Each structure stands twice: as C-alpha cells, then as structure tokens.
Amino acid sequence: MKITVSILAEIPEELHESLKGYLESHPAWDQDRVFSAALSLFLLQNGDSDRRASRVYLDTLFNYAA
C-alpha cells in the first residue's frame, strides 16, 4: 500500500505563476506530481542517493501507479 503525506509549503509568487502556466499547458501533470518529482530529484542530487527517492522520482516522472 502506498502511503502519502500532505505538506503545506509557501513558494514565491513568481514560481507559483510559472507552475500554473506549466500545468495549464501540460494536462497530464498536477501540482502534487510536480512537487513529488521536484523534491525527489532534489534529494537524488543533494542527498545520499536513497533508492526510495529514486523510485519515487521514476514513478512520478513516468506516472506509474503504485
């Protein structure tokens, strides 16, 4: 079973406007998918190469259901 956790984050308005524009032109993506991809990629690039972050990144990028 895949467990998800809700998170509340404040982002700069400029980033929010860019995100809205992206989501409007890419209907296969939603805000949750973008944040999961971005956070998991950040952790892969800056963390300890956790295999779980890699799995989340690939699943999110290719929109695999768990």
C-alpha positions in Angstrom: 0.0 0.0 0.0 1.3 3.4 -1.0 1.1 6.0 1.9 1.1 9.7 1.1 1.7 12.6 3.4 0.2 16.1 2.8 2.5 19.0 3.0 1.9 22.8 3.0 4.7 25.0 1.5 5.0 28.6 0.8 6.6 29.5 -2.5 7.4 32.8 -4.2 4.5 34.2 -6.3 6.7 34.2 -9.4 7.3 30.4 -9.0 3.6 29.9 -8.5 2.7 31.7 -11.7 5.3 29.7 -13.6 3.8 26.5 -12.1 0.3 27.5 -13.1 1.4 28.2 -16.7 3.1 24.8 -16.9 0.1 22.9 -15.5 -2.2 24.7 -17.9 -0.2 23.6 -20.9 0.6 20.0 -19.6 -2.7 18.4 -18.5 -1.1 15.1 -17.6 0.6 16.8 -14.7 -0.8 18.2 -11.5 0.7 20.1 -8.6 1.2 17.0 -6.5 3.0 15.2 -9.3 5.3 18.3 -10.0 6.2 18.6 -6.3 6.9 14.9 -5.9 9.2 14.9 -9.0 11.0 18.1 -7.9 11.5 17.0 -4.3 12.7 13.5 -5.2 15.1 14.9 -7.8 16.5 17.4 -5.3 17.1 14.6 -2.8 18.7 12.4 -5.5 21.1 15.3 -6.5 21.8 16.5 -3.0 21.2 13.6 -0.6 22.7 10.2 0.0 21.3 8.6 -3.2 18.5 6.9 -1.3 17.0 4.2 -3.5 13.5 5.1 -2.3 13.9 8.7 -3.6 15.0 7.2 -6.9 11.9 5.0 -7.1 9.6 7.9 -6.3 11.3 10.1 -8.9 11.0 7.5 -11.7 7.4 6.5 -10.8 6.4 10.2 -10.7 8.2 11.1 -13.9 6.7 8.3 -15.9 3.3 8.5 -14.0 3.4 4.9 -12.8 0.6 3.9 -10.3 1.9 2.0 -7.3 
